[in-house]
Amino acid sequence: MSFVRGSLFNLYLLILTLIMGVFAFPIRLLNRRDAALGYAKLWSKAVLWGLERLCGIRIVISGQENLPDGPALIASQHQSFFDGFVWMNTVPLPAYVIKKELTSIPLVGPMLILSGMIPVDRSGGSQALRGMMDAVAKAQGAGRQIIIFPQGTRTKPGQQVPLQNGVIALARQATCPIIPVVTNSGLFWPHSHWRKYPGTLRVVIGEPLAASTKGRELIPAINKAWDALCQQYDLPCDPVENSVDVKQGTK
């Protein structure tokens, strides 16, 4: 059944993206960031609607009271493509830090750029890092909420990987609150295969890190906050090999 759910949803996602990608051309001609961001929000909302209806996944977001009204640096775990959709309608002005390759996707890539996402060339070294920091500073100045994935790539639920040092540079650049976020999205929309599994998908937004948390203290502070949130909400703290077992995180 999970394979059928996954097949139906992936077909829905493909058709939805093609249709909305074609109808995005007038917005691209307008060259207006606010219109592009609004359109991206609509697309993301439709994607998550399909995920809930076709796959039986209930999405629960906790801790929204911890989000500031203005700019923020959201440091989230990354387990699934889901993580790339959820923030579009959770915060008012999202700006994802994304890998540059995503901007080459037909129909989708141009809208990512126009809506103000922040592409990073992961092989670009210090020059790419400086470009990212400049883009983050501009986004912060525009009052946007910047979403970063310090793990650098999608991981299995509970998998412990070294966090990327780029997050330290971003934190030095940012003057806004740093918000830790955990999820169990990989249990329901695994990054490694086609299937989708029903259950309660949780996103938990923690309290902002102390304003004094900078430099080498930042990565241990993020890890500590993630671990505490996972334990508090019964989310995976150790690697989960079998995504069919979704008992964790359904509380």
GIWOCOR-V171113 format. One record per backbone hydrogen bond with DSSP energy under -0.5 kcal/mol. CO is the residue of the C=O (numbers start at 1). NH is the residue of the N-H. If there is no record, write none. Layout:
# GIWOCOR-V171113
[[CO/NH] [CO/NH]]
This chain:
# GIWOCOR-V171113
[[1/5] [2/6] [2/196] [3/7] [4/8] [5/9] [6/10] [7/11] [8/12] [9/13] [10/14] [11/15] [12/16] [13/17] [14/18] [15/19] [16/20] [17/21] [18/22] [19/23] [20/24] [22/25] [24/28] [25/29] [26/30] [27/31] [27/32] [31/33] [32/36] [33/37] [34/38] [35/39] [36/40] [37/41] [38/42] [39/43] [40/44] [41/45] [42/46] [43/47] [44/48] [45/49] [46/50] [47/51] [48/52] [49/53] [50/54] [50/55] [51/55] [51/57] [52/56] [56/58] [56/199] [57/59] [58/60] [58/201] [60/62] [60/203] [62/205] [63/66] [64/67] [71/177] [72/74] [72/146] [73/75] [73/179] [74/76] [74/148] [75/181] [78/155] [79/191] [80/83] [81/84] [82/85] [82/86] [83/87] [85/88] [86/89] [87/91] [93/145] [95/147] [96/98] [96/118] [98/120] [99/102] [100/103] [101/104] [102/105] [105/109] [106/108] [107/111] [108/112] [109/113] [110/114] [111/115] [112/117] [113/116] [117/119] [118/98] [120/100] [120/122] [121/124] [124/127] [124/128] [125/129] [126/130] [127/131] [128/132] [129/133] [130/134] [131/135] [132/136] [133/137] [134/138] [135/139] [136/140] [137/141] [138/142] [139/144] [140/143] [144/72] [144/146] [145/95] [145/147] [146/74] [146/148] [147/97] [148/76] [148/150] [149/152] [150/164] [156/159] [157/240] [159/161] [164/167] [165/168] [165/169] [166/170] [167/171] [168/172] [169/173] [170/174] [177/73] [177/179] [178/180] [178/209] [179/75] [180/206] [181/77] [182/204] [184/187] [185/188] [185/189] [188/197] [199/58] [199/201] [200/202] [201/60] [202/184] [203/62] [203/205] [204/182] [204/206] [207/180] [210/213] [212/214] [214/217] [215/218] [216/220] [217/221] [218/222] [219/223] [220/224] [221/225] [222/226] [223/227] [224/228] [225/229] [226/230] [227/231] [228/232] [229/233] [230/235] [231/234] [234/249] [239/241] [241/243] [242/245] [244/246] [247/250]]
